[in-house]
Amino acid sequence: MKKIRKHLVVLFKKKSGIACLTLNRPDVLNTINGEMLERLAHLLDSIKKDDTVHAVIITGAGERAFSAGADIGYFSTASPLEVRSRALLAIEAYSRIENLGKPVIAAINGYALGGGLELAEACTLRVAVTTARLGHPEVRIGAVAGWGGTTRLPRLIGKGRAADLLLTGRMISAEEALSFGLVNRVVEPEYLMKETESFLREILGQAPLAVKMTWEAIHRGLDMSLDEATRLGADYFGLVATTDDFKEGTGAFIKKQNPVYTGN
């Protein structure tokens, strides 16, 4: 495995088809600056083209934080146009996660606040440690969750619960986040990466094209009317029925055998 350069603001490693991206500013709780957003976008572009990477884990360096949010020091001196430009940079980077075509799980190892939580919200799924604290404290500093939080959070947990978090700025525990549907699983800290990888392996054990099309139907369908979204699902069902894996899966089911998928 290639030696990791420790000064990079986002670390990259790849093992057995899974890439791990680690936000690497632990001395400032992995707060997100422009350099981090640019490197994240670059790595995601490379991963999208890399056929040997089938899934991604995003986590934070150290034991205290996934990411405590945006670099507030920068915003305290930035002009309004610079603030908006940084928000657009974050939105572009985060949209790459949703449109990667591969499952991405946020392994939340501590604080996930503001822009850090918005990064996790862009991921396909989220696993948090029992000690994690999550929230959108933007209003408490006179700001708005403008890196996608006002859009993604209501879609994940509903308008009412999203308004609760976004308008009060309060932090919640991992267990409350689980009850809200903001995270999918909660694990003890020492098992975070093992359980996250196991979660991904469960997904990767399914037919690859079916997984990809299912996610696209979910993600794209949210922007459509009910009728349009259900028709999109039917279209994807028809497309996946042309694949070898569909024939393998349905045939194995009838024969009561375990399917062997090839991604074709």
C-alpha positions as CSV (number, residue, x, y, z in Angstrom):
1,M,0.0,0.0,0.0
2,K,1.3,3.5,-0.9
3,K,2.6,5.4,2.1
4,I,0.3,8.2,3.2
5,R,1.6,11.8,3.3
6,K,0.5,13.0,6.7
7,H,0.3,16.7,5.8
8,L,-2.6,16.2,3.4
9,V,-5.9,17.7,4.5
10,V,-7.7,14.7,3.2
11,L,-6.0,11.3,3.4
12,F,-6.7,8.6,0.8
13,K,-6.3,4.9,1.1
14,K,-7.7,2.0,-0.8
15,K,-8.2,-1.6,0.3
16,S,-10.2,-4.5,-1.2
17,G,-12.3,-2.3,-3.4
18,I,-13.2,0.3,-0.7
19,A,-11.6,3.8,-0.6
20,C,-11.3,5.6,2.7
21,L,-11.2,9.4,2.7
22,T,-10.1,10.9,6.1
23,L,-10.6,14.6,6.9
24,N,-7.2,15.4,8.3
25,R,-7.1,18.5,10.4
26,P,-7.5,16.9,13.9
27,D,-5.9,19.8,15.7
28,V,-8.9,22.0,14.7
29,L,-11.5,19.2,14.9
30,N,-11.3,18.6,11.1
31,T,-12.9,21.9,10.3
32,I,-13.4,22.4,6.6
33,N,-11.4,25.0,4.6
34,G,-11.1,25.6,0.9
35,E,-8.1,23.4,0.5
36,M,-10.0,20.5,2.0
37,L,-13.0,21.0,-0.3
38,E,-10.8,21.2,-3.4
39,R,-8.9,18.0,-2.5
40,L,-12.1,16.2,-1.6
41,A,-13.6,17.1,-5.0
42,H,-10.4,16.0,-6.7
43,L,-10.3,12.6,-4.9
44,L,-14.0,12.0,-5.7
45,D,-13.4,12.7,-9.4
46,S,-10.6,10.2,-9.4
47,I,-12.6,7.6,-7.5
48,K,-15.5,7.9,-9.9
49,K,-13.2,7.0,-12.8
50,D,-11.5,4.1,-10.9
51,D,-13.2,0.8,-11.6
52,T,-11.3,-0.9,-8.8
53,V,-13.1,1.3,-6.2
54,H,-16.6,0.0,-5.5
55,A,-17.5,2.0,-2.4
56,V,-16.3,4.8,-0.2
57,I,-16.0,5.6,3.5
58,I,-15.5,9.2,4.7
59,T,-14.4,9.7,8.3
60,G,-12.4,12.2,10.4
61,A,-8.9,12.0,11.8
62,G,-8.5,11.6,15.5
63,E,-11.0,10.5,18.1
64,R,-12.9,13.8,18.7
65,A,-14.5,14.8,15.5
66,F,-15.8,13.8,12.1
67,S,-15.8,17.5,11.4
68,A,-16.8,20.4,13.6
69,G,-17.9,22.3,10.6
70,A,-16.7,25.2,8.4
71,D,-13.6,27.2,9.2
72,I,-15.3,30.1,11.0
73,G,-12.0,32.0,11.2
74,Y,-12.2,32.5,7.5
75,F,-15.8,33.6,7.4
76,S,-15.2,36.2,10.2
77,T,-13.1,38.2,7.7
78,A,-14.5,37.1,4.3
79,S,-16.7,39.3,2.2
80,P,-20.3,38.3,1.4
81,L,-19.2,37.3,-2.1
82,E,-16.4,35.1,-0.7
83,V,-18.8,33.5,1.8
84,R,-21.1,32.6,-1.1
85,S,-18.2,31.4,-3.2
86,R,-17.0,29.1,-0.4
87,A,-20.6,27.7,0.0
88,L,-20.8,27.0,-3.8
89,L,-17.4,25.2,-3.6
90,A,-18.8,23.0,-0.8
91,I,-22.0,22.3,-2.7
92,E,-20.1,21.3,-5.8
93,A,-17.8,19.0,-3.7
94,Y,-20.7,17.4,-1.8
95,S,-22.8,16.9,-4.9
96,R,-20.0,14.7,-6.2
97,I,-20.7,12.3,-3.4
98,E,-24.4,12.0,-4.3
99,N,-23.6,11.5,-8.0
100,L,-20.6,9.2,-7.6
101,G,-22.5,6.2,-8.7
102,K,-21.0,4.2,-5.8
103,P,-22.2,3.9,-2.2
104,V,-20.6,6.3,0.3
105,I,-20.9,5.9,4.0
106,A,-20.0,8.6,6.5
107,A,-18.3,7.0,9.5
108,I,-19.0,9.7,12.2
109,N,-16.4,9.3,14.9
110,G,-17.2,12.3,17.0
111,Y,-18.6,15.8,16.5
112,A,-20.5,16.3,13.2
113,L,-21.6,19.9,13.1
114,G,-22.5,22.5,10.5
115,G,-20.6,22.0,7.3
116,G,-19.3,18.7,8.6
117,L,-22.8,17.4,9.2
118,E,-23.8,18.7,5.7
119,L,-20.9,16.5,4.3
120,A,-22.3,13.5,6.1
121,E,-25.9,14.3,4.9
122,A,-24.6,14.1,1.3
123,C,-23.4,10.5,1.8
124,T,-25.6,7.6,0.9
125,L,-25.7,6.3,4.6
126,R,-24.3,7.3,8.0
127,V,-22.9,5.3,10.9
128,A,-22.1,7.1,14.1
129,V,-20.3,6.2,17.3
130,T,-22.3,6.2,20.6
131,T,-20.4,9.3,21.7
132,A,-21.1,11.4,18.6
133,R,-22.8,14.7,18.8
134,L,-24.6,16.1,15.7
135,G,-26.1,19.5,14.9
136,H,-26.5,22.6,12.9
137,P,-25.3,25.5,15.1
138,E,-25.2,28.0,12.2
139,V,-28.1,30.2,13.6
140,R,-26.2,30.6,16.8
141,I,-23.5,32.6,15.0
142,G,-26.0,34.4,12.8
143,A,-25.5,32.1,9.8
144,V,-27.5,29.7,7.7
145,A,-26.8,26.0,6.9
146,G,-25.9,27.1,3.3
147,W,-23.8,24.1,2.3
148,G,-26.9,22.0,1.6
149,G,-28.2,21.6,5.1
150,T,-31.5,23.5,4.5
151,T,-32.2,21.2,1.6
152,R,-30.8,17.7,2.5
153,L,-31.7,17.6,6.2
154,P,-35.5,18.0,5.6
155,R,-35.4,15.3,2.9
156,L,-33.6,13.0,5.3
157,I,-35.7,13.5,8.5
158,G,-38.7,15.6,7.5
159,K,-39.6,19.3,7.7
160,G,-40.5,19.5,11.3
161,R,-37.5,17.7,12.8
162,A,-35.2,19.6,10.4
163,A,-36.7,22.9,11.5
164,D,-36.1,21.9,15.1
165,L,-32.4,21.4,14.5
166,L,-31.8,24.2,12.1
167,L,-33.8,26.9,14.0
168,T,-32.5,26.1,17.5
169,G,-29.0,25.1,16.6
170,R,-29.0,22.5,19.3
171,M,-26.8,19.4,19.2
172,I,-28.3,15.9,19.5
173,S,-26.8,12.6,20.6
174,A,-26.2,9.6,18.3
175,E,-29.2,7.8,19.7
176,E,-31.5,10.8,19.0
177,A,-30.0,11.1,15.5
178,L,-30.9,7.4,15.0
179,S,-34.4,7.9,16.2
180,F,-34.7,10.9,13.8
181,G,-33.4,8.8,10.8
182,L,-30.4,11.1,10.5
183,V,-28.0,8.2,11.1
184,N,-28.6,4.6,10.1
185,R,-26.6,2.8,12.7
186,V,-24.9,3.6,16.1
187,V,-21.9,1.6,17.2
188,E,-19.3,1.6,20.0
189,P,-16.3,3.7,19.0
190,E,-13.8,0.8,18.8
191,Y,-16.1,-0.9,16.2
192,L,-16.8,2.1,13.9
193,M,-14.6,1.2,10.9
194,K,-15.3,-2.5,11.2
195,E,-19.0,-2.1,11.3
196,T,-19.0,0.6,8.6
197,E,-17.0,-1.7,6.3
198,S,-19.3,-4.6,7.1
199,F,-22.3,-2.4,6.2
200,L,-20.7,-1.6,2.8
201,R,-19.9,-5.2,2.2
202,E,-23.5,-6.1,2.7
203,I,-24.4,-3.6,0.0
204,L,-21.6,-4.7,-2.3
205,G,-22.8,-8.2,-2.1
206,Q,-25.9,-7.3,-4.1
207,A,-26.1,-6.8,-7.9
208,P,-23.9,-3.7,-8.6
209,L,-26.1,-2.2,-11.4
210,A,-29.2,-2.8,-9.3
211,V,-27.6,-1.0,-6.4
212,K,-26.6,1.9,-8.6
213,M,-30.0,2.2,-10.3
214,T,-31.8,2.0,-7.0
215,W,-29.8,4.9,-5.5
216,E,-30.3,7.0,-8.6
217,A,-34.1,6.3,-8.4
218,I,-34.1,7.4,-4.8
219,H,-31.9,10.5,-5.3
220,R,-33.4,11.7,-8.6
221,G,-37.0,10.8,-7.6
222,L,-36.9,13.3,-4.7
223,D,-36.9,16.1,-7.3
224,M,-40.0,14.8,-9.1
225,S,-43.7,14.5,-8.5
226,L,-45.0,11.1,-7.2
227,D,-46.1,10.1,-10.6
228,E,-42.8,11.0,-12.3
229,A,-40.8,9.3,-9.5
230,T,-42.7,6.0,-9.7
231,R,-42.4,6.0,-13.5
232,L,-38.6,6.6,-13.1
233,G,-38.5,3.5,-10.8
234,A,-40.4,1.5,-13.5
235,D,-37.9,2.7,-16.1
236,Y,-34.9,1.6,-14.0
237,F,-36.7,-1.8,-13.3
238,G,-37.0,-2.3,-17.1
239,L,-33.3,-1.3,-17.6
240,V,-32.0,-3.6,-14.9
241,A,-34.1,-6.5,-16.4
242,T,-31.7,-6.4,-19.4
243,T,-28.7,-7.3,-17.3
244,D,-27.0,-10.7,-16.8
245,D,-27.2,-10.1,-13.1
246,F,-31.0,-9.8,-13.2
247,K,-31.2,-13.2,-14.9
248,E,-28.7,-14.6,-12.4
249,G,-30.6,-13.2,-9.4
250,T,-34.1,-14.3,-10.5
251,G,-32.8,-17.7,-11.6
252,A,-31.0,-18.3,-8.4
253,F,-34.1,-17.3,-6.4
254,I,-36.2,-19.9,-8.3
255,K,-33.6,-22.6,-7.8
256,K,-33.1,-21.6,-4.1
257,Q,-29.4,-20.9,-4.8
258,N,-27.1,-18.1,-3.9
259,P,-26.6,-15.7,-6.9
260,V,-23.1,-14.9,-8.2
261,Y,-23.1,-11.4,-9.6
262,T,-20.7,-10.1,-12.1
263,G,-21.8,-6.5,-12.6
264,N,-23.0,-7.1,-16.1
